[in-house]
Amino acid sequence: MASIRILWADDEIDLLKPQLFFLEKKGYEVVTVTNGHDALEIIKEDNTIDVVFLDESMPGITGLETLERLKVDKPNLPVVMITKNEAENIMEEAIGSEIADYLIKPVNPNQILLTLKKIVDNKRLVSEKTAQNYQQEFRNISLDISSNLNHESWVDLYKKIIGWELKLDQSDNSSLFEILSIQKAEANREFSRFISKNYKHWITSEDGPVQSHELFRKKIADQIKEDKPTVFLLLDNLRFDQWKIIEPIINELFKIDKEDSFYSILPTSTQYSRNAIFAGMLPSEINKRTPELWVHDHEQGGKNMHEGTFLNAQIERIFKRKVKNQYIKITNVNAAKQLTENILNVLNNDFTAIVYNFIDMLSHARTEMEVLKELAKDETAYRSLTKSWFLNSPLWGALQKLAEKDVRLVISTDHGTIRVKTPSKVIGDRETTTNLRYKLGRNLRFEKNDVLSFDNPNEVGLPKPNISSSFIFAKEDHYFLYPNNYQHYNKFYYDTFQHGGISLEEVICPIVYLSPR
């Protein structure tokens, strides 16, 4: 506490001796001046001032003038305005100049102390309270992980873990974050067992969670009504924590009517999960019904080129009436700018699906570019980069325009990503796929504890290009490497964000229903 230094500028400073004595008793160090000029000189020369108390009605230069000059040199220095005058215009001008707080004379010591706690000690107090609360919650999370959770309970637990991640992001408590990371790894270990035990049954029954191929029919179709347009925004690769980080921004213009979830099918990759969403079918069924539109992993060509066609066919099957719909795909900056310019054209449709690819490109670019690895060096930084992108993106501009209209907005994704840390060796032939989190091939050899394998892909709704084709999916934070050049690729892919396998981050996806405020 003794390290906190206050500069108090007031032409009647001698009348404030009781307040100054109170602060010194509490361990604060107070430097006093009687005018704005002296205050500015001290602030210019002394970098140890933590907060400024500024009288509004000093002779010479006023408190507001002092504040304006102070903010030029020290824009982040907290300033508390103290005034006898409660005139609305003075308060508005002070608040507009980004004061931290204001007090009305005569100020009593407890008011001052409360202000200082709020400004100077706020982060420390929040951090200490967060740490205390997480320590109390630690045992409950551990008990949840080891209990026999169902698919709904896993969503609740995952969201609880995300909640603590976001709180600890603000606390600078690296030791607690490390403990939470260990808990999350334990949760992913149990979640992988849960998926391995139940996945095949879910594919062949209606008992499990809503999955990718059921998403449109069960969670989106009933939003399409004739009274107003519905816009479905699919942000590729959007993890639940990334949604939570941009939620407050979106919430400025849109009311969150409901936050829900679904489970991505395996592989948790764009080719499989997103085609399943728009087709309303499992990949094996897409391949069977429209083999000319399905491109196998080992074949050349785009793997997501027919989503608009799939969507239109699914809408016709469900509604059996004319539903004017449009499919828009954003994969580059020019397309994003055009979306912003033309976003109000969606008002002419009953339903518009917009696929926005930036987050997927971000995760891939982070793998390839050292500068992005540095910018998004961990989960906290990755979330922060997502927020920064969103705030400055053409997409946010498009949503701002849309918020002025009477529309329904649904935001979701196709799958998430996980930060991989543990290599796992795989041996396959030349036609084995190159994906790091899943493999499709013949005669695959692998570490059995690291994977979920299916020798007959058709049993879990996946195409079977060859009679001996099989799928394997990486569990937890594993990533697949071949023995050739093992060390080189291990170093290259370690600590990158990947998708295709089994983890809370990849499988459990948000779907959010919104309406303009």
Secondary structure, 3 states (H helix, E strand, C coil): CCCCEEEEECCCHHHHHHHHHHHHHCCCEEEEECCHHHHHHHHHHCCCCCEEEEECCCCCCCHHHHHHHHHHHCCCCCEEEEECCCCHHHHHHHHHCCCCEEEECCCCHHHHHHHHHHHCCHHHHHHHHHHHHHHHHHHHHHHHHHCCCCHHHHHHHHHHHHHHHHHHHCCCCHHHHHHHHHHHHHHHHHHHHHHHHHHHHHHCCCCCCCEHHHHHHHHHHHHCECCECEEEEEECCCCHHHHHHHHHHHCCCEEEEEEEEEECCCCCCHHHHHHHHHHCCCHHHHHHHCHHHCCCCCCCCCCCCCHHHHHHHHHHHHHCCCCCEEEEEECCHHHHHHHHHHHHHHHHCCEEEEEECHHHHHHHHHHHCHHHHHHCCCHHHHHHHHHHHHHCCHHHHHHHHHCCCCCEEEEECCCCCEECCEEEEEECCCCCCCCCCEEEEECCEECHHHEEEECCHHHHCCCCCCCCEEEEEEECCEEEECCCCHHHHHHHHCCCEECCCECHHHHEEEEEEEEEC
